[in-house]
Amino acid sequence: MEIVLALLAGAGAIGAAWLVVSVRVVKQYERGVVFRFGRVRTEARRPGLAVLMPVADRLQKVNMQIITMPVPAQEGITRDNVTVRVDAVVYFRVIDPVRVAVDVQDYGAAIGQVAQTSLRSIIGKSELDDLLSDRERLNQGLELMIDSRPPTGASTSTGSRSRTSRCPSR
């Protein structure tokens, strides 16, 4: 009888350890991308409990919330040869968590770099009067440039707002 109880206690301990190792919680605002022996599973895990195979599976959580990222002030020369300094805010969210987890190492940094480059490009294509008066068109151009150059497979939805435009004082 004592041997049976010891075996049951051992089996219960092994079962509890397996449960702790194999169950993960995916929050409402996340998706879980499962890698089995290094290969990605095609479908992301939805919110709730995700049961994994111990040793074989690894779960990477991807945040699906809208992320707000400030773009540092960029200096540039407008089309009418005036030096200006413009900063902006870019907001984005992940649409395809599997592609983001597999294709891009740091998708936030990648979008930040694309946003900085796009902002400098927009400054160079605009005139000073357009930068100061028609800010909505500047925002639309920035969104279009960021969306047209997604960083290596990162499926994202973006928006942007330019915050301030400063001209040098004379």
N, C-alpha and C positions, 0 to 999 in steps of 0.2 A: 504494500500500500504506500509506503514511504517513497519507493522508487517511482511509482506512478505519479505521485504528487510532485516530486522533483522534476520528472520529465515534463509534466504539464507546466510547471513554473518556468522551466527553461524554454519551452516552446512559446509560452506567453511573453517572455522577455525578448526572444528573437522576433516575435510578431510585432511587439511594440517598437522595437528598434527599426524594423523594416518600415513600419508605418511612419515613424518620425523622419526617416531618410527619404521616403518616396512621395510624401504628400506635401504640396506647396499651395499657398493661397495666392491667387491672382486677383488683385483689387479691381473695383469697378472701372477705374480709369486706366487700366493697364491691359495689355495682351501678353500672353506668354508664348515665346517662340522656343520650341523644343528641338534640341539637337540630340540625335541618337547615334552614338559612336562617331560624332563629328559631322554627321549629315543632317541637314535641316529637314524637319517634318513639314509637309506642305501647308498644313493649316495651323494657324495660331490658336492657342488655348484661350477660351473666353473667360470672363470673370467667374470666380468660385474656386472650388478645390480642383487642383490638377494632380492627378496620380501619375508618378513617373516610375520607370524601371530603375531601381538602384544600380549604380555603377554605369549603366548604359546611357541614361538620359541626363541632359543638362538643360535647365530652364533659364532663358534670358528674358527678363521683363522689359517691355517697351512702353513708355508713357504715351498715352493717346490724347492727353490734354493739350489745349492751345498753349504754346510756349511763347513768351514775350522776350525778345532779345534786343537790347539797345545796340545800334550801330555806332561805333565811335565817330566823332566828327571827322569828316574828310575834307581836305582842302583840294581845290581844283581851280582851273582857269576856265571861265565860261567862253562861249563862242565869240563874245565881244571883248575878250582879253581883260576880264576883271577877275581878280583872285577872290574866291568866296570860301566860306567854311560852312558845311552843312552836316547836321547829324540827323539820324532817323531812328525809328523803332520798327522792327520787323516782327510779325507774329506768324506762327505757323503751327501746324499739327501734322502728325504722321497719319497717312492714309493706309499704307501697306506695311505692317510691322515686320513681316518676314523679309521683305526686300531691304528694309532699313537695317535689320540685324545682320544680314548676310553681306550686303553690297557696300556699306559705309561704316568705317570704324567709329567715327564721331560725327554724326549727322548734324548736331548743333553747331559745331565748329565749321563744318563744311558750308552750311547755310549762312553763317556769319561772314565767311570769306567771300562767298558769292554776293552777298548783300553789299559789302564794302566796295567790291569791284564794280558792281552795277551802279552804286551811288556815284562813284567817281566818273563813270561813263555818262550818266545822266547829266552831271554837272558840265562836262565837256561839250555835250550836245545842246545845251540850253543857253539862253541869253539871260543876263542878270534880271531884266524885267520879268521874264517868265518864272524864274526861281522865286521872286518875291511876290508876284501877284497871282500866278496860276499854280498854286501848290497841289491842287487836286490832280492836275494832269501829270505833275511830277510824281505823285504817289502811284498813279496808274502805270506810268512808264517803269517805275521801279518794280512794282509787282509783276508786270509782264516780263521784265528782264530776268527776275529771279525764277519765275515759273518756267521760263523757256530754257533755262540752264539748270536742270535739277542735278544736284551733286551725285554723280555715279549711282543712279538707281534709287536714290532716296525719294520715295513718293511722298510729297508733302503738299499741303495747301497753304498758301502764304497770303499775307496782306502786309501793307506797310504804311507808315505815316512819316513824313519828314517833319521834324520838330522845329528846328531853328535854322535860319540862314543869316550869316554874319558877313558883312562886307568890311573891308579895311577902312578905317577912318582916315580922312585926309586933312 
